[in-house]
């Protein structure tokens, strides 16, 4: 069973999951975020994804995690997001092993493991310009226009985006648009309206993008 709490003031989401006794595979979709995850005593970082992947877990596995708002994890972790793209990396490969071991012990013993993890990490909100960029990309503004508004060249914006998000702003925009489409579809909107309101050229464009990023048709994600 998967549970998440409402977003914190810093934009992070705390979540937990207990795998059913017979085990399960979970389809994880790209969302522009990075997670620090505790899984049965092990701590790792789930880097930014460019496409969906299936995570298979033994029955009874317990997870507690923090999903960072887009653009916030790399500064805290001290690692550019593009170095973690499409990877699960042990936290002790990024931080001193002794510190990670002590953190793991704290979480093992905690009643609220996810909350303890969030408090220990010292999660901070995104910089205002980063949040502004994410909001504008989610609203469908072009990368060229946004680069001019933040006084960056498109090349500079690309470099900053690789560090913060793990991929360029155009890829981030596609991933954020997928999130908007899923929210609309799960809210009951017809797929034609989903395509129009999320900023796709038409329903066929929506279908192609969902299959590319999620690996399955939209109907499979909302059923």
C-alpha positions in Angstrom: 0.0 0.0 0.0 1.3 3.4 -1.0 0.6 6.6 1.0 1.8 10.1 0.7 1.2 13.2 2.8 0.3 16.6 1.4 3.3 18.6 0.1 5.3 20.3 2.9 5.9 24.0 2.8 9.3 23.4 1.2 7.5 21.5 -1.7 8.8 18.1 -0.7 6.4 15.1 -0.4 6.8 12.4 2.3 5.7 9.0 1.3 5.6 5.4 2.5 4.9 2.1 0.9 4.5 -1.5 2.1 4.6 -4.2 -0.6 1.9 -6.8 -0.5 2.9 -10.2 0.8 3.2 -11.8 -2.7 5.4 -9.0 -4.0 4.7 -6.4 -6.6 6.0 -4.5 -9.5 5.4 -0.7 -9.4 5.5 1.5 -12.6 7.4 4.6 -11.7 6.8 7.5 -14.0 9.1 10.5 -14.7 8.0 13.5 -12.7 11.0 15.9 -12.6 11.8 15.0 -9.0 14.4 13.1 -7.1 13.8 10.9 -4.0 15.9 9.8 -1.0 14.5 6.4 -0.1 14.8 4.1 2.9 14.0 0.5 2.0 14.2 -2.1 4.7 17.3 -0.5 6.2 19.0 0.6 3.0 19.2 4.2 1.9 19.5 5.2 -1.7 18.8 8.1 -4.1 16.4 7.7 -6.9 17.7 10.0 -9.6 15.5 11.9 -12.2 13.9 9.6 -14.7 13.5 10.3 -18.4 11.0 7.4 -18.9 9.0 5.0 -16.9 10.5 1.9 -15.3 9.2 -1.0 -13.3 10.4 -1.5 -9.7 10.0 -5.1 -8.5 10.1 -5.6 -4.7 9.9 -8.7 -2.5 6.7 -9.1 -0.5 6.6 -7.1 2.7 9.3 -4.6 1.8 8.8 -1.3 3.6 9.7 2.0 2.1 9.9 5.5 3.6 11.0 8.4 1.5 11.2 12.0 0.7 10.4 13.3 -2.9 12.1 16.6 -3.4 10.5 19.4 -5.4 12.1 19.7 -8.8 15.5 21.4 -8.7 16.1 21.1 -4.9 17.9 17.8 -4.4 21.2 18.4 -6.1 22.3 21.2 -3.9 21.5 19.3 -0.7 23.1 16.1 -2.0 26.1 17.8 -3.5 25.8 16.0 -6.8 24.6 17.3 -10.2 21.2 15.7 -11.1 22.4 14.6 -14.5 25.0 12.3 -12.8 22.1 10.4 -11.2 19.8 10.4 -14.2 17.9 7.1 -14.6 19.8 5.6 -11.6 19.3 4.3 -8.1 22.5 5.2 -6.2 23.3 4.1 -2.6 23.4 7.2 -0.4 26.8 6.2 1.1 28.2 6.5 -2.4 27.5 10.3 -2.2 27.9 11.0 1.6 30.3 9.6 4.2 29.4 6.0 5.0 29.5 6.7 8.8 27.0 9.5 8.4 24.7 7.4 6.3 24.9 4.5 8.8 23.9 6.7 11.7 21.0 8.2 9.6 19.9 4.7 8.8 19.9 3.7 12.4 17.8 6.7 13.3 15.2 5.8 10.7 15.2 2.1 11.7 14.3 3.0 15.2 11.8 5.8 14.4 8.0 5.4 14.6 7.6 7.9 11.8 10.4 6.9 9.5 9.5 9.1 6.5 9.1 12.2 8.8 12.4 11.4 10.5 14.1 11.1 7.2 12.7 14.5 6.0 13.8 16.2 9.2 17.3 14.7 9.1 17.8 15.7 5.5 17.0 19.4 6.1 14.9 19.8 3.1 14.8 23.4 1.7 12.4 25.0 -0.7 13.5 25.7 -4.3 15.2 29.0 -5.1 12.5 31.4 -6.3 13.8 31.5 -9.9 13.8 27.7 -10.0 10.2 27.6 -8.9 9.4 30.3 -11.3 11.0 28.3 -14.2 9.2 25.1 -13.3 5.8 27.0 -13.1 6.4 28.6 -16.5 7.4 25.4 -18.2 4.4 23.6 -16.6 2.2 26.4 -18.1 3.7 25.7 -21.6 5.9 28.7 -22.2 8.7 28.2 -24.7 12.3 27.7 -23.6 13.6 30.5 -25.8 11.2 33.0 -24.2 12.0 31.8 -20.7 15.8 32.1 -21.3 15.4 35.7 -22.1 13.3 36.4 -19.1 15.9 35.0 -16.7 18.8 36.7 -18.5 20.4 33.4 -19.5 21.3 32.2 -23.0 19.6 29.0 -24.0 23.0 27.3 -23.6 23.3 28.6 -20.0 19.8 27.6 -19.2 20.5 24.1 -20.5 23.6 23.8 -18.2 21.7 24.9 -15.2 18.8 22.6 -16.0 21.1 19.6 -16.3 22.5 20.3 -12.8 19.2 21.0 -11.2 16.8 18.6 -13.0 19.0 16.0 -14.7 17.9 17.0 -18.2 17.3 20.1 -20.3 14.3 22.4 -20.0 12.6 20.9 -23.1 12.6 17.4 -21.6 11.5 18.8 -18.2 8.6 20.6 -20.0 7.5 17.3 -21.6 7.6 15.5 -18.2 5.7 18.2 -16.4 3.1 18.2 -19.2 2.7 14.5 -18.7 2.0 15.1 -15.0 -0.7 17.7 -16.0 -2.3 15.3 -18.4 -2.4 12.5 -15.8 -4.0 14.8 -13.2 -6.7 15.8 -15.7 -7.4 12.3 -16.9 -7.5 10.9 -13.3 -10.0 13.7 -12.5 -12.3 12.2 -15.2 -11.7 14.6 -18.1 -12.2 13.1 -21.6 -8.9 12.4 -23.3 -9.7 15.0 -26.0 -10.1 17.7 -23.4 -6.9 16.4 -21.6 -4.9 17.0 -24.8 -6.3 20.5 -25.3 -5.9 21.6 -21.7 -2.4 20.1 -21.1 -1.0 21.7 -24.3 -0.8 18.9 -26.8 -1.4 19.5 -30.5 -4.2 16.9 -30.5 -5.2 13.6 -28.9 -2.9 11.6 -31.1 0.1 13.8 -29.9 -1.0 13.1 -26.3 -1.1 9.3 -27.0 2.3 9.3 -28.5 3.9 11.3 -25.7 2.3 9.1 -23.0 3.5 5.9 -24.6 7.0 7.4 -25.0 7.4 8.6 -21.4 5.2 6.1 -19.5 5.5 3.0 -21.7 1.8 2.2 -21.7 -1.4 3.9 -23.1 -3.0 6.6 -21.0 -6.1 4.4 -20.3 -3.8 2.0 -18.5 -2.6 4.7 -16.1 -6.0 5.9 -15.1 -7.9 2.6 -14.9 
